[in-house]
Amino acid sequence: MDRLISCEFNMDTACVELKFFDGSMIAIDTIAVENEVADNMYQRSELDYLIYNDPIGYADLILNGDPETYLKTVTEYKPLDS
């Protein structure tokens, strides 16, 4: 893959799409990612924030990072005691 031309969230497909100078493209299915790595609404909310506000950061996290560790680090989930 060559240089990145654009990275944006496509609402019609629910994918973060990366387009490269050489014509190649990567589409990250955000719903599938959420279903796989997010355990609660706080983690889903964090992923949604990245999708809409920092799609390049989201793509980097999913393709090169460890999303499960990231989500456990940045979200605080305290279950309600009965």
N, CA, C and O atoms as CSV, one atom per row, in Angstrom:
chain,resi,resn,atom,element,x,y,z
A,1,MET,N,N,0.833,-1.180,0.000
A,1,MET,CA,C,0.000,0.000,0.000
A,1,MET,C,C,0.876,1.240,0.000
A,1,MET,O,O,1.927,1.308,0.636
A,2,ASP,N,N,0.396,2.188,-0.728
A,2,ASP,CA,C,1.131,3.442,-0.845
A,2,ASP,C,C,0.537,4.478,0.092
A,2,ASP,O,O,-0.166,4.127,1.039
A,3,ARG,N,N,0.803,5.703,-0.153
A,3,ARG,CA,C,0.373,6.794,0.713
A,3,ARG,C,C,-1.147,6.892,0.834
A,3,ARG,O,O,-1.885,6.612,-0.111
A,4,LEU,N,N,-1.582,7.289,2.000
A,4,LEU,CA,C,-3.001,7.467,2.303
A,4,LEU,C,C,-3.502,8.770,1.691
A,4,LEU,O,O,-2.895,9.825,1.873
A,5,ILE,N,N,-4.619,8.686,0.959
A,5,ILE,CA,C,-5.245,9.872,0.372
A,5,ILE,C,C,-6.346,10.390,1.283
A,5,ILE,O,O,-6.418,11.585,1.568
A,6,SER,N,N,-7.212,9.474,1.744
A,6,SER,CA,C,-8.321,9.912,2.598
A,6,SER,C,C,-8.702,8.811,3.572
A,6,SER,O,O,-8.449,7.628,3.346
A,7,CYS,N,N,-9.317,9.241,4.657
A,7,CYS,CA,C,-9.848,8.326,5.658
A,7,CYS,C,C,-11.102,8.979,6.204
A,7,CYS,O,O,-11.045,10.067,6.777
A,8,GLU,N,N,-12.236,8.313,6.026
A,8,GLU,CA,C,-13.489,8.898,6.505
A,8,GLU,C,C,-14.491,7.804,6.828
A,8,GLU,O,O,-14.381,6.673,6.354
A,9,PHE,N,N,-15.469,8.166,7.645
A,9,PHE,CA,C,-16.539,7.249,8.010
A,9,PHE,C,C,-17.651,7.369,6.984
A,9,PHE,O,O,-18.127,8.471,6.710
A,10,ASN,N,N,-18.070,6.245,6.415
A,10,ASN,CA,C,-19.159,6.204,5.447
A,10,ASN,C,C,-20.408,5.736,6.182
A,10,ASN,O,O,-20.506,4.569,6.563
A,11,MET,N,N,-21.362,6.641,6.383
A,11,MET,CA,C,-22.579,6.308,7.134
A,11,MET,C,C,-23.448,5.285,6.405
A,11,MET,O,O,-24.175,4.524,7.044
A,12,ASP,N,N,-23.380,5.261,5.091
A,12,ASP,CA,C,-24.204,4.326,4.324
A,12,ASP,C,C,-23.789,2.878,4.539
A,12,ASP,O,O,-24.632,1.981,4.542
A,13,THR,N,N,-22.494,2.649,4.720
A,13,THR,CA,C,-21.997,1.284,4.885
A,13,THR,C,C,-21.562,0.977,6.311
A,13,THR,O,O,-21.263,-0.173,6.633
A,14,ALA,N,N,-21.523,1.991,7.167
A,14,ALA,CA,C,-21.036,1.877,8.546
A,14,ALA,C,C,-19.592,1.387,8.578
A,14,ALA,O,O,-19.210,0.593,9.438
A,15,CYS,N,N,-18.799,1.875,7.627
A,15,CYS,CA,C,-17.392,1.496,7.532
A,15,CYS,C,C,-16.500,2.730,7.564
A,15,CYS,O,O,-16.860,3.781,7.034
A,16,VAL,N,N,-15.338,2.595,8.188
A,16,VAL,CA,C,-14.293,3.593,8.052
A,16,VAL,C,C,-13.491,3.172,6.830
A,16,VAL,O,O,-12.945,2.070,6.776
A,17,GLU,N,N,-13.428,4.066,5.852
A,17,GLU,CA,C,-12.791,3.737,4.583
A,17,GLU,C,C,-11.486,4.499,4.419
A,17,GLU,O,O,-11.436,5.721,4.557
A,18,LEU,N,N,-10.436,3.751,4.122
A,18,LEU,CA,C,-9.120,4.332,3.859
A,18,LEU,C,C,-8.826,4.155,2.378
A,18,LEU,O,O,-8.888,3.038,1.866
A,19,LYS,N,N,-8.505,5.241,1.684
A,19,LYS,CA,C,-8.185,5.189,0.259
A,19,LYS,C,C,-6.730,5.598,0.083
A,19,LYS,O,O,-6.263,6.573,0.672
A,20,PHE,N,N,-6.022,4.825,-0.746
A,20,PHE,CA,C,-4.594,5.028,-0.938
A,20,PHE,C,C,-4.285,5.507,-2.348
A,20,PHE,O,O,-5.077,5.319,-3.272
A,21,PHE,N,N,-3.126,6.125,-2.496
A,21,PHE,CA,C,-2.683,6.704,-3.752
A,21,PHE,C,C,-2.633,5.685,-4.880
A,21,PHE,O,O,-2.903,6.022,-6.033
A,22,ASP,N,N,-2.291,4.444,-4.560
A,22,ASP,CA,C,-2.175,3.405,-5.593
A,22,ASP,C,C,-3.534,2.834,-6.015
A,22,ASP,O,O,-3.587,1.918,-6.836
A,23,GLY,N,N,-4.641,3.370,-5.458
A,23,GLY,CA,C,-5.980,2.917,-5.837
A,23,GLY,C,C,-6.567,1.873,-4.912
A,23,GLY,O,O,-7.743,1.531,-5.036
A,24,SER,N,N,-5.778,1.362,-3.992
A,24,SER,CA,C,-6.310,0.358,-3.070
A,24,SER,C,C,-7.156,1.034,-1.992
A,24,SER,O,O,-7.048,2.237,-1.751
A,25,MET,N,N,-7.996,0.230,-1.356
A,25,MET,CA,C,-8.896,0.753,-0.337
A,25,MET,C,C,-9.090,-0.295,0.749
A,25,MET,O,O,-9.127,-1.493,0.469
A,26,ILE,N,N,-9.210,0.155,1.968
A,26,ILE,CA,C,-9.533,-0.710,3.102
A,26,ILE,C,C,-10.816,-0.166,3.714
A,26,ILE,O,O,-10.930,1.035,3.961
A,27,ALA,N,N,-11.777,-1.043,3.957
A,27,ALA,CA,C,-13.015,-0.660,4.625
A,27,ALA,C,C,-13.116,-1.458,5.919
A,27,ALA,O,O,-13.130,-2.689,5.895
A,28,ILE,N,N,-13.188,-0.756,7.046
A,28,ILE,CA,C,-13.284,-1.404,8.353
A,28,ILE,C,C,-14.745,-1.386,8.777
A,28,ILE,O,O,-15.327,-0.317,8.961
A,29,ASP,N,N,-15.333,-2.555,8.932
A,29,ASP,CA,C,-16.730,-2.686,9.346
A,29,ASP,C,C,-16.827,-2.361,10.836
A,29,ASP,O,O,-16.464,-3.182,11.678
A,30,THR,N,N,-17.313,-1.170,11.155
A,30,THR,CA,C,-17.317,-0.707,12.544
A,30,THR,C,C,-18.275,-1.502,13.425
A,30,THR,O,O,-18.018,-1.673,14.616
A,31,ILE,N,N,-19.366,-1.984,12.859
A,31,ILE,CA,C,-20.319,-2.775,13.648
A,31,ILE,C,C,-19.691,-4.100,14.049
A,31,ILE,O,O,-19.835,-4.532,15.193
A,32,ALA,N,N,-19.002,-4.744,13.129
A,32,ALA,CA,C,-18.339,-6.009,13.436
A,32,ALA,C,C,-17.250,-5.811,14.490
A,32,ALA,O,O,-17.081,-6.651,15.375
A,33,VAL,N,N,-16.515,-4.708,14.399
A,33,VAL,CA,C,-15.472,-4.429,15.390
A,33,VAL,C,C,-16.092,-4.244,16.761
A,33,VAL,O,O,-15.617,-4.821,17.739
A,34,GLU,N,N,-17.163,-3.434,16.847
A,34,GLU,CA,C,-17.821,-3.225,18.138
A,34,GLU,C,C,-18.325,-4.538,18.724
A,34,GLU,O,O,-18.174,-4.785,19.921
A,35,ASN,N,N,-18.913,-5.364,17.899
A,35,ASN,CA,C,-19.426,-6.650,18.391
A,35,ASN,C,C,-18.309,-7.556,18.893
A,35,ASN,O,O,-18.525,-8.368,19.792
A,36,GLU,N,N,-17.132,-7.423,18.324
A,36,GLU,CA,C,-16.015,-8.288,18.690
A,36,GLU,C,C,-15.249,-7.800,19.915
A,36,GLU,O,O,-14.861,-8.609,20.758
A,37,VAL,N,N,-15.025,-6.487,20.028
A,37,VAL,CA,C,-14.114,-6.016,21.075
A,37,VAL,C,C,-14.770,-5.238,22.208
A,37,VAL,O,O,-14.172,-5.127,23.279
A,38,ALA,N,N,-15.962,-4.698,22.024
A,38,ALA,CA,C,-16.580,-3.880,23.068
A,38,ALA,C,C,-17.474,-4.734,23.958
A,38,ALA,O,O,-18.363,-5.437,23.478
A,39,ASP,N,N,-17.222,-4.662,25.266
A,39,ASP,CA,C,-17.974,-5.469,26.226
A,39,ASP,C,C,-19.156,-4.732,26.844
A,39,ASP,O,O,-20.059,-5.366,27.391
A,40,ASN,N,N,-19.162,-3.402,26.765
A,40,ASN,CA,C,-20.228,-2.639,27.413
A,40,ASN,C,C,-20.474,-1.345,26.648
A,40,ASN,O,O,-19.773,-1.035,25.685
A,41,MET,N,N,-21.483,-0.592,27.090
A,41,MET,CA,C,-21.865,0.616,26.373
A,41,MET,C,C,-20.793,1.700,26.443
A,41,MET,O,O,-20.720,2.538,25.544
A,42,TYR,N,N,-19.972,1.708,27.467
A,42,TYR,CA,C,-18.918,2.709,27.591
A,42,TYR,C,C,-17.828,2.476,26.543
A,42,TYR,O,O,-17.310,3.427,25.959
A,43,GLN,N,N,-17.490,1.227,26.313
A,43,GLN,CA,C,-16.497,0.910,25.293
A,43,GLN,C,C,-17.055,1.188,23.902
A,43,GLN,O,O,-16.337,1.685,23.035
A,44,ARG,N,N,-18.325,0.872,23.684
A,44,ARG,CA,C,-18.948,1.183,22.387
A,44,ARG,C,C,-18.976,2.690,22.154
A,44,ARG,O,O,-18.747,3.162,21.040
A,45,SER,N,N,-19.258,3.432,23.210
A,45,SER,CA,C,-19.283,4.886,23.110
A,45,SER,C,C,-17.902,5.440,22.750
A,45,SER,O,O,-17.803,6.358,21.936
A,46,GLU,N,N,-16.857,4.905,23.333
A,46,GLU,CA,C,-15.496,5.336,23.015
A,46,GLU,C,C,-15.164,5.059,21.560
A,46,GLU,O,O,-14.583,5.906,20.881
A,47,LEU,N,N,-15.530,3.874,21.074
A,47,LEU,CA,C,-15.291,3.561,19.664
A,47,LEU,C,C,-16.082,4.501,18.757
A,47,LEU,O,O,-15.563,4.969,17.744
A,48,ASP,N,N,-17.332,4.778,19.117
A,48,ASP,CA,C,-18.150,5.703,18.322
A,48,ASP,C,C,-17.518,7.089,18.278
A,48,ASP,O,O,-17.507,7.741,17.234
A,49,TYR,N,N,-16.995,7.531,19.408
A,49,TYR,CA,C,-16.338,8.836,19.441
A,49,TYR,C,C,-15.185,8.876,18.439
A,49,TYR,O,O,-15.056,9.828,17.669
A,50,LEU,N,N,-14.355,7.845,18.455
A,50,LEU,CA,C,-13.223,7.803,17.525
A,50,LEU,C,C,-13.692,7.748,16.078
A,50,LEU,O,O,-13.121,8.414,15.214
A,51,ILE,N,N,-14.723,6.964,15.810
A,51,ILE,CA,C,-15.228,6.827,14.440
A,51,ILE,C,C,-15.631,8.188,13.873
A,51,ILE,O,O,-15.278,8.521,12.741
A,52,TYR,N,N,-16.365,8.967,14.655
A,52,TYR,CA,C,-16.885,10.247,14.163
A,52,TYR,C,C,-15.879,11.388,14.259
A,52,TYR,O,O,-15.901,12.291,13.422
A,53,ASN,N,N,-15.002,11.370,15.250
A,53,ASN,CA,C,-14.114,12.506,15.497
A,53,ASN,C,C,-12.663,12.288,15.088
A,53,ASN,O,O,-11.940,13.255,14.848
A,54,ASP,N,N,-12.230,11.046,15.007
A,54,ASP,CA,C,-10.839,10.749,14.653
A,54,ASP,C,C,-10.774,9.429,13.884
A,54,ASP,O,O,-10.234,8.448,14.394
A,55,PRO,N,N,-11.323,9.390,12.653
A,55,PRO,CA,C,-11.334,8.122,11.921
A,55,PRO,C,C,-9.942,7.566,11.631
A,55,PRO,O,O,-9.770,6.350,11.546
A,56,ILE,N,N,-8.947,8.439,11.479
A,56,ILE,CA,C,-7.581,7.941,11.262
A,56,ILE,C,C,-7.067,7.261,12.532
A,56,ILE,O,O,-6.438,6.205,12.459
A,57,GLY,N,N,-7.329,7.853,13.677
A,57,GLY,CA,C,-6.941,7.235,14.941
A,57,GLY,C,C,-7.648,5.911,15.155
A,57,GLY,O,O,-7.053,4.955,15.651
A,58,TYR,N,N,-8.930,5.855,14.777
A,58,TYR,CA,C,-9.697,4.608,14.877
A,58,TYR,C,C,-9.082,3.537,13.989
A,58,TYR,O,O,-8.862,2.408,14.428
A,59,ALA,N,N,-8.806,3.894,12.741
A,59,ALA,CA,C,-8.228,2.924,11.804
A,59,ALA,C,C,-6.875,2.431,12.301
A,59,ALA,O,O,-6.578,1.240,12.220
A,60,ASP,N,N,-6.051,3.349,12.818
A,60,ASP,CA,C,-4.748,2.959,13.340
A,60,ASP,C,C,-4.892,2.009,14.521
A,60,ASP,O,O,-4.158,1.027,14.627
A,61,LEU,N,N,-5.842,2.301,15.412
A,61,LEU,CA,C,-6.073,1.435,16.566
A,61,LEU,C,C,-6.491,0.034,16.128
A,61,LEU,O,O,-5.979,-0.955,16.652
A,62,ILE,N,N,-7.398,-0.059,15.191
A,62,ILE,CA,C,-7.918,-1.359,14.759
A,62,ILE,C,C,-6.885,-2.128,13.949
A,62,ILE,O,O,-6.735,-3.336,14.134
A,63,LEU,N,N,-6.170,-1.453,13.056
A,63,LEU,CA,C,-5.228,-2.153,12.171
A,63,LEU,C,C,-3.870,-2.417,12.822
A,63,LEU,O,O,-3.229,-3.424,12.520
A,64,ASN,N,N,-3.425,-1.529,13.707
A,64,ASN,CA,C,-2.067,-1.648,14.247
A,64,ASN,C,C,-1.993,-1.768,15.763
A,64,ASN,O,O,-0.943,-2.112,16.306
A,65,GLY,N,N,-3.083,-1.494,16.440
A,65,GLY,CA,C,-3.045,-1.453,17.901
A,65,GLY,C,C,-3.709,-2.650,18.546
A,65,GLY,O,O,-3.954,-3.671,17.903
A,66,ASP,N,N,-3.991,-2.506,19.812
A,66,ASP,CA,C,-4.672,-3.524,20.599
A,66,ASP,C,C,-5.949,-2.889,21.155
A,66,ASP,O,O,-5.936,-2.340,22.257
A,67,PRO,N,N,-7.056,-2.960,20.396
A,67,PRO,CA,C,-8.269,-2.252,20.815
A,67,PRO,C,C,-8.826,-2.709,22.161
A,67,PRO,O,O,-9.379,-1.892,22.896
A,68,GLU,N,N,-8.698,-3.966,22.497
A,68,GLU,CA,C,-9.236,-4.448,23.768
A,68,GLU,C,C,-8.497,-3.817,24.949
A,68,GLU,O,O,-9.128,-3.385,25.914
A,69,THR,N,N,-7.188,-3.763,24.879
A,69,THR,CA,C,-6.403,-3.139,25.940
A,69,THR,C,C,-6.688,-1.640,25.997
A,69,THR,O,O,-6.839,-1.076,27.081
A,70,TYR,N,N,-6.761,-0.999,24.841
A,70,TYR,CA,C,-7.071,0.427,24.790
A,70,TYR,C,C,-8.408,0.714,25.468
A,70,TYR,O,O,-8.502,1.632,26.284
A,71,LEU,N,N,-9.436,-0.054,25.145
A,71,LEU,CA,C,-10.762,0.184,25.704
A,71,LEU,C,C,-10.787,-0.038,27.211
A,71,LEU,O,O,-11.447,0.704,27.938
A,72,LYS,N,N,-10.081,-1.043,27.675
A,72,LYS,CA,C,-10.032,-1.285,29.119
A,72,LYS,C,C,-9.289,-0.166,29.840
A,72,LYS,O,O,-9.567,0.111,31.007
A,73,THR,N,N,-8.350,0.476,29.156
A,73,THR,CA,C,-7.568,1.551,29.745
A,73,THR,C,C,-8.345,2.863,29.805
A,73,THR,O,O,-8.279,3.571,30.811
A,74,VAL,N,N,-9.078,3.197,28.746
A,74,VAL,CA,C,-9.710,4.518,28.669
A,74,VAL,C,C,-11.147,4.565,29.183
A,74,VAL,O,O,-11.693,5.651,29.380
A,75,THR,N,N,-11.755,3.426,29.397
A,75,THR,CA,C,-13.134,3.433,29.895
A,75,THR,C,C,-13.176,2.903,31.316
A,75,THR,O,O,-12.428,2.001,31.693
A,76,GLU,N,N,-14.058,3.480,32.075
A,76,GLU,CA,C,-14.249,3.041,33.459
A,76,GLU,C,C,-15.654,2.483,33.563
A,76,GLU,O,O,-16.634,3.200,33.361
A,77,TYR,N,N,-15.747,1.217,33.873
A,77,TYR,CA,C,-17.041,0.556,33.959
A,77,TYR,C,C,-17.217,0.025,35.366
A,77,TYR,O,O,-16.483,-0.854,35.817
A,78,LYS,N,N,-18.201,0.573,36.043
A,78,LYS,CA,C,-18.508,0.118,37.406
A,78,LYS,C,C,-19.941,-0.406,37.409
A,78,LYS,O,O,-20.890,0.375,37.350
A,79,PRO,N,N,-20.096,-1.723,37.479
A,79,PRO,CA,C,-21.462,-2.269,37.494
A,79,PRO,C,C,-22.202,-1.812,38.755
A,79,PRO,O,O,-21.606,-1.660,39.822
A,80,LEU,N,N,-23.481,-1.603,38.612
A,80,LEU,CA,C,-24.313,-1.207,39.752
A,80,LEU,C,C,-24.478,-2.389,40.711
A,80,LEU,O,O,-24.745,-3.515,40.290
A,81,ASP,N,N,-24.316,-2.114,41.987
A,81,ASP,CA,C,-24.532,-3.163,42.978
A,81,ASP,C,C,-26.027,-3.298,43.222
A,81,ASP,O,O,-26.754,-2.305,43.259
A,82,SER,N,N,-26.472,-4.516,43.387
A,82,SER,CA,C,-27.911,-4.749,43.594
A,82,SER,C,C,-28.318,-4.462,45.008
A,82,SER,O,O,-29.491,-4.606,45.354
